[in-house]
Amino acid sequence: MKSFVEAGRVTKRLFGIVEDSVIGLQAATRGGMSCVISYTSSTAEQDFKDAIAIYPDSSNLRLKDLELLLQKVVPDS
């Protein structure tokens, strides 16, 4: 990913990270990337306000869902 970003081919926002905790969310957003949360029973009460979407589990998360979410975050250039 780093080489594509450095070469100007993509922006970090085009990369969607799926995490299950606020620590992972913070790492993604601090790195300039969009983050989707698929929480667990032990992380369900954490503050996920910076996530672009929150799912109770990843069984309903589809690639097309991620593509649509990222399109909302990263406008066409």
N, C-alpha and C positions, 0 to 999 in steps of 0.2 A: 504494500500500500504506500509506503513512504516514497518509493521511487516514482509512482504515478502522481502523487501529490506534488513532489518537488519538480517534476517535469511539466506541471501545469495541466496535465490531462484530466484530472478530476479534483474535486474538493473533498475535504474530509467529511463534509456533511452528506456526501453521497453514500457513505458507508453506514449501514444500519447495524448497530450492535444490539444483541439480545442479552439481557442480564436478568438476574433474579434477586439482586439486592441493591440497596442504596449505595454501597461502596462501589459496585460495578457501574452503576449509573453515574456516579460522580467521576469515576475514571474516564468514562466515555465522553461525558460532556466537557470535562476539563481538557480532553484531547481534541475537542471541536467536532465530535461525532454525534450523530443522532442515536438515541437509545430507546428501545422497546423493552418494557419490563414484563417478564413472565414470573410472577412471584411464587414463593413456596409458603407453606404453613408457618414457617419460622420467620419469614420476611414480610408477611402480608400487611403488617401494621406500620411498615416503614414509609417515609415520606418520598413519594415518587413524582413529585410535582414537575420535575424537569424532563420526564419521559415524554416521548411523542405519542405513546400508547401504553396501556396497561392491560395485561391479560392474566386471568387467574391461573392459567396453565398454558403450556405451549401446544397442546393437542389441537386447538382451533386456529393456530397461527399458520398462515399459508404464505408462500413466497409472494403471491400476488398482493396480499395484504401489506406486506413490507414495501413492495414497490409503490403502492398507492400512498402509503404513509410518507415515504421519502419524496414523492412528487409534491406533496403538500408543503414539505419543509424546504425543499430545494426547487425554486422555480426554474423553468426552462430558461436557458440563456441564449 
